[in-house]
Amino acid sequence: MRITDLRTFVMDGYRTNFVFLKLYTDEGIDGVGEATLEYKEMAVLGAIEDLRRYLIGKDPRDIEKHYSTIYRDAYWRGGAVLMSALSAVEMAMWDISGKALGVPVYRLLGGKVRDHVNLYANGWFAGAKQPEAFAEKAKEAVGRGFKGLKWDPFGSAYMTIGRTELEYALQCIEAVRAAVGSSIELYIEGHGRFNVPTALTIAQEIACFKPGWFEEPIPPDNADALAEVRRKSSVPIAGGERIYTRFGFRELFEKHVVDYVQPDVSHAGGIAESRKIAAMAEAYHIPFAPHNPSGPVANAATLQLAACTPNFHILEIMATDVAWRAEITNERLEFRDGELRIPDAPGLGIELKEDASLKYPYTPHDLRHYSGNLTAIRPPDSKPYF
C-alpha cells in the first residue's frame, strides 16, 4: 500500500475554522485527520503541504517510522503549527491502518479498557451575559445529561483582574452552582490568563464552590510558575492543551505541575504520541483528561484514545455546534446518562464529506479570549449534534 495524494479541507466553524486532511492510497483506502488550529489555519495548511513530498509513495501503515522521521526532519521541532500538521497526518495513517484490517484504531493500540467515556460540556453557555442566564443555560445542559460543565467567567482580564470583574465571575460561578446543585462537577477555565498572585487569589476565591479543577490559570510557558500555583492552590490544577509531544510534557510531570493532564490529540502529536503522554502521566498517577473542543475528526480520534487508556478520566466535548456540523461528516455519537459510547467502526469510524468544504468556505475569525466576547462561541442557530 502506498500514499498517492493528500488534500486539505478548511470549513467555517464560526468559533474557528475546521482543518481536515485526507490521505489517499493506491488500494482505494483513504484516511482522515484533523489539524484545526484556532486562528492559524493558513499556517497549518502550509505545514501540511510541506509534508507532501515526503508522504507520497510511502506505506501509511508504517506510522511510527513516518512520525519519527517527520519529527526529526522538521529540525525546528515542536510548536503548534508543525505538531498540528504532523498530528493530522498521524491520525490519517491510523485511520487507514484500521480500515485495512477492518478494526477500530483502539484494537491496534491494545484493545478497550472501557466501552463508554464520561463527558463534561464546553460551549453550553453560548450567549449568556448575566449570572441568571448562565444559571438557566447550566440547567439546560444538565437536563440533557451532562454531569460536568466548564467555562471561563473572567471577561477580558489578562494577568490581573479588577475586583469588580472578579466579583462578576464569582457571581456567575455561584449562580451556576446553585442552579445545578452539588452533584454536578464545575470546571473553571483560565485560558492562561493570569500571573501567579492573581491565579492564587482566584483559586482561593473559587474554592468554596468545589470546582473539579482550575484549568490553565497562568500562561503555559513557565512550568516552575505553574508548579508554584499548584503547590499553594487548594483547587486542583489542570493543563497541557498548549504543550506538544512527550518531551514537552516531561517537564510538567517531573516538576509536579498539574493534577490533571490535558493534551490535545490534534496538536500534541496525534494518537500514539498522546497515548505515550498518557502512559507517562500514569507513572505519576495523574489522570488523563484530553482537551477536545474542535471538530468531529479530532473527537473521533480522542474517543479511540480514551477507549484504550487506563488512566483516562473524563472527556471535554462541545455541547452544541454549527448547524452544518452534521453535513461535513457521517458522525454518529451515542450519548446516554452523561456518557458517550466508544464507536466500533473500522479506523477512526468517521468519514469526511468532501463536497461540504465548498459549501462552508474559510472565514477569518479572531481570538475572543481577552476581548470580553467569550460567550460568542456559537451562532444563534447552533444546536446539539448528539
C-alpha positions in Angstrom: 0.0 0.0 0.0 1.3 3.5 -0.9 0.1 7.0 -0.4 -0.9 8.6 -3.7 -2.2 12.0 -2.7 -3.2 14.3 0.2 -5.8 17.0 0.3 -6.8 19.6 2.9 -10.2 20.9 3.6 -11.0 24.1 5.5 -14.6 24.7 6.7 -16.0 27.6 8.6 -17.0 26.5 12.1 -18.0 30.0 13.5 -15.7 29.9 16.5 -12.8 28.9 14.3 -12.3 27.0 11.0 -12.1 23.2 10.9 -9.0 22.0 9.2 -9.2 18.4 7.9 -6.7 16.3 6.0 -7.2 13.2 3.8 -4.6 10.7 2.7 -5.4 8.6 -0.4 -3.8 5.3 -1.2 -3.3 3.0 -4.3 -5.6 0.4 -2.7 -8.6 2.7 -2.5 -8.4 3.2 1.2 -8.3 6.8 2.5 -7.7 8.2 5.9 -8.8 11.4 7.6 -7.1 13.6 10.3 -7.8 16.9 11.9 -5.4 19.8 12.4 -7.9 22.5 13.5 -5.6 25.2 14.9 -7.6 28.1 16.0 -6.9 31.4 14.1 -3.7 29.9 12.5 -5.3 27.9 9.7 -3.2 29.2 6.9 0.0 28.4 8.7 -1.0 24.8 9.4 -2.1 24.4 5.8 1.4 25.4 4.7 2.9 23.0 7.2 0.8 20.1 5.9 1.7 20.9 2.3 5.4 20.8 3.2 4.9 17.1 4.1 3.6 16.2 0.7 7.0 15.3 -0.9 7.8 13.0 2.0 4.5 11.3 2.2 3.8 10.5 -1.5 4.8 6.9 -2.2 5.2 5.9 1.5 3.3 3.0 3.1 0.9 4.7 5.5 0.9 1.7 7.9 4.5 2.4 9.0 3.2 5.0 11.3 6.0 5.1 13.9 8.6 5.3 11.2 7.0 8.2 9.4 6.1 10.1 12.6 9.7 9.8 13.9 11.2 10.8 10.5 8.9 13.8 10.0 9.5 15.0 13.6 13.3 14.6 13.2 13.5 16.2 9.8 11.4 19.2 10.8 14.6 20.5 12.5 12.6 23.3 14.1 10.9 20.9 16.4 7.6 21.2 18.2 5.3 24.1 18.3 1.6 24.3 17.5 1.9 24.6 13.7 4.3 21.8 12.9 2.8 19.5 15.5 -0.8 20.1 14.4 0.2 19.2 10.8 2.0 16.0 12.0 -0.9 15.1 14.3 -3.4 15.2 11.4 -1.1 13.1 9.2 -0.6 10.6 12.0 -4.4 10.3 12.7 -5.0 9.7 9.0 -2.4 6.9 8.9 -4.1 5.2 11.9 -7.4 5.6 10.2 -6.0 3.8 7.0 -4.4 1.1 9.1 -7.6 0.3 11.0 -9.7 0.3 7.8 -7.2 -2.0 6.1 -7.5 -4.6 8.9 -11.3 -4.0 9.4 -10.8 -3.0 13.1 -11.2 0.2 15.1 -8.0 2.0 16.0 -8.3 1.2 19.7 -7.9 -2.5 18.7 -4.4 -1.7 17.3 -3.4 0.0 20.5 -4.1 -2.9 22.8 -7.9 -3.1 22.9 -10.6 -1.4 25.0 -10.5 -0.9 28.8 -13.9 0.8 28.6 -17.0 0.9 26.4 -18.1 4.4 27.4 -16.5 7.7 28.4 -17.6 10.3 30.9 -18.2 13.8 29.4 -18.2 17.3 30.5 -19.7 20.1 28.4 -18.0 23.2 27.0 -19.9 25.8 25.0 -23.1 25.2 26.9 -23.1 28.9 28.0 -23.2 30.4 24.5 -24.8 33.9 24.5 -25.0 34.2 28.3 -24.1 37.6 29.8 -25.5 37.7 33.3 -25.3 35.2 36.1 -29.0 34.4 35.7 -28.5 33.5 32.1 -25.5 31.3 32.9 -27.7 29.5 35.5 -30.5 28.8 33.0 -28.2 27.5 30.4 -26.4 25.3 33.0 -29.8 23.8 33.9 -30.5 23.1 30.2 -27.1 21.4 29.8 -27.7 19.2 32.9 -31.1 18.4 31.6 -29.5 16.9 28.5 -27.5 14.6 30.8 -24.2 16.4 31.2 -22.6 15.8 34.6 -19.9 18.4 34.3 -19.7 21.9 32.9 -16.7 24.1 32.0 -16.4 27.8 31.2 -14.2 30.8 31.6 -16.0 33.5 33.6 -13.2 36.1 33.6 -14.3 38.5 30.9 -11.4 40.4 29.3 -8.9 40.1 32.2 -5.3 39.4 31.5 -2.5 38.9 34.1 -4.5 40.8 36.7 -8.2 41.2 37.4 -10.1 44.1 39.0 -12.3 43.5 42.0 -15.4 44.3 40.0 -14.6 41.8 37.3 -13.7 39.2 39.9 -16.9 39.7 41.7 -18.9 39.3 38.5 -17.0 36.0 37.8 -17.7 34.7 41.3 -21.4 35.6 40.9 -21.6 33.6 37.7 -20.0 30.6 39.4 -22.3 30.9 42.4 -25.4 31.1 40.2 -24.4 28.0 38.2 -23.6 26.1 41.4 -26.9 27.0 42.9 -28.7 26.1 39.7 -27.2 22.6 39.2 -26.5 21.5 42.8 -23.5 19.9 44.4 -23.6 16.6 42.3 -22.5 18.3 39.0 -18.8 19.0 38.5 -17.8 22.6 37.6 -14.5 23.1 35.9 -13.2 26.7 35.8 -11.2 27.7 32.7 -8.4 30.3 32.9 -7.2 30.2 29.3 -3.7 31.0 30.6 -4.8 34.5 31.7 -3.2 35.3 35.0 0.1 36.0 36.8 0.9 33.9 39.8 -0.5 36.0 42.6 -3.7 36.7 40.7 -4.2 33.0 39.9 -3.7 32.2 43.6 -6.2 34.8 44.6 -8.8 33.4 42.2 -8.1 29.8 43.4 -8.7 30.9 46.9 -11.9 32.7 46.0 -13.4 29.8 43.9 -12.5 27.0 46.4 -15.9 27.4 48.2 -17.7 26.3 45.0 -15.7 23.0 45.0 -14.6 23.0 41.3 -13.2 19.9 39.8 -10.2 21.9 38.6 -8.9 25.4 37.7 -7.6 25.0 34.2 -4.6 26.8 32.8 -4.5 29.5 35.4 -1.3 31.1 34.1 0.3 31.1 30.6 1.8 27.7 29.5 5.4 28.8 29.0 6.7 28.6 32.6 6.4 25.2 34.3 8.1 26.5 37.5 5.5 29.2 37.9 2.6 26.8 37.4 4.2 24.4 39.9 4.1 27.3 42.4 0.4 27.9 41.8 -0.3 24.2 42.2 1.6 24.0 45.5 -0.3 26.8 47.0 -3.8 26.3 45.5 -6.5 24.4 47.3 -8.2 23.8 44.0 -6.7 21.0 41.7 -4.9 22.4 38.6 -5.3 21.1 35.1 -3.3 22.0 32.0 -1.4 20.8 28.9 -3.5 21.8 25.9 -0.7 24.0 24.6 2.1 21.6 25.3 3.4 19.3 22.5 5.0 15.8 22.4 6.1 13.7 25.3 9.3 15.8 25.5 7.3 18.9 26.3 5.2 17.0 28.9 8.2 15.5 30.6 8.8 18.8 32.4 5.2 19.0 33.6 5.4 15.6 35.2 8.9 16.0 36.7 8.0 19.3 38.3 4.6 18.2 39.5 2.8 21.0 37.7 -0.7 19.6 37.2 -3.2 17.4 38.9 -4.9 16.6 35.6 -3.1 16.5 32.2 -4.9 17.7 29.0 -3.0 17.1 25.8 -4.9 17.7 22.6 -4.7 14.8 20.1 -4.7 17.3 17.1 -1.8 19.3 18.5 0.3 17.2 20.8 1.4 14.7 18.1 -1.6 12.6 17.3 -2.9 9.3 18.7 0.2 7.4 19.5 2.1 10.4 20.9 -0.9 11.2 23.1 -1.0 7.6 24.3 2.7 7.9 25.3 2.0 11.1 27.2 -0.9 9.3 29.0 1.4 6.5 29.9 3.9 8.9 31.3 1.1 10.5 33.4 0.0 7.1 34.6 3.5 6.6 36.0 2.9 9.7 38.2 -0.7 8.7 39.0 -2.0 11.7 37.1 -5.4 11.4 35.4 -5.6 11.9 31.6 -8.4 14.3 30.6 -7.8 15.2 26.9 -8.5 18.7 25.6 -11.2 18.3 22.9 -13.1 21.4 21.8 -12.5 21.1 18.0 -14.2 19.2 15.2 -15.7 15.7 14.5 -12.5 14.0 13.4 -10.4 15.1 16.4 -13.3 13.9 18.6 -13.4 10.6 16.8 -9.6 10.2 17.3 -9.9 11.2 21.0 -12.6 8.6 21.6 -10.3 5.9 20.2 -7.6 7.1 22.5 -9.9 7.2 25.5 -11.0 3.6 24.8 -7.6 2.1 25.4 -6.0 4.4 28.0 -6.2 3.1 31.6 -5.8 6.4 33.3 -8.3 8.2 31.1 -10.5 10.4 33.4 -13.1 12.5 31.5 -13.6 13.9 28.0 -14.4 17.5 27.1 -17.0 18.0 24.3 -18.8 20.9 22.9 -22.5 20.9 23.9 -23.6 22.4 20.6 -22.1 23.3 17.2 -22.8 25.0 14.0 -26.0 23.7 12.3 -24.0 22.3 9.4 -21.7 20.0 11.5 -23.9 17.1 10.5 -23.3 17.8 6.9 -19.5 17.6 6.9 -19.0 14.0 8.2 -21.1 10.9 8.9 -20.5 11.4 12.6 -22.9 9.4 14.8 -22.5 9.8 18.5 -24.4 7.8 21.1 -24.9 9.8 24.3 -26.7 8.5 27.4 -26.5 9.1 31.1 -23.6 11.6 30.8 -21.5 9.1 28.8 -20.5 8.7 25.2 -20.2 5.2 23.7 -16.9 4.2 22.0 -17.7 3.5 18.3 -16.6 0.2 16.9 -16.4 1.0 13.2 -13.0 0.4 11.4 -10.3 3.0 11.7 -11.5 6.2 13.4 -15.1 5.4 12.5 -15.7 8.6 10.6 -15.8 9.8 7.0 -15.4 13.3 5.7 -17.9 14.6 3.1 -15.5 16.5 0.8 -18.2 18.5 -1.1 -19.2 20.2 2.2 -15.9 22.1 2.2 -17.2 24.1 -0.8 -20.5 25.0 0.9 -18.8 26.4 4.1 -15.5 28.0 3.0 -12.8 29.5 5.2 -13.9 32.6 7.1 -11.5 34.6 9.2 -12.2 34.6 12.9 -10.3 36.3 15.8 -9.4 35.2 19.3 -12.1 36.2 21.7 -10.5 35.2 25.0 -9.3 38.7 26.0 -12.0 40.8 24.2 -14.8 40.1 26.6 -16.7 38.2 24.0 -16.1 34.7 25.3 -19.7 33.6 25.2 -20.0 34.5 21.5 -18.8 30.9 20.8 -21.8 29.7 18.8 -24.2 31.3 16.2 -27.8 31.7 17.1 -28.8 28.7 15.0 -26.4 26.3 16.7 -27.8 23.1 18.0 -26.9 19.8 19.7 -25.3 17.3 17.4 -25.6 14.2 19.6 
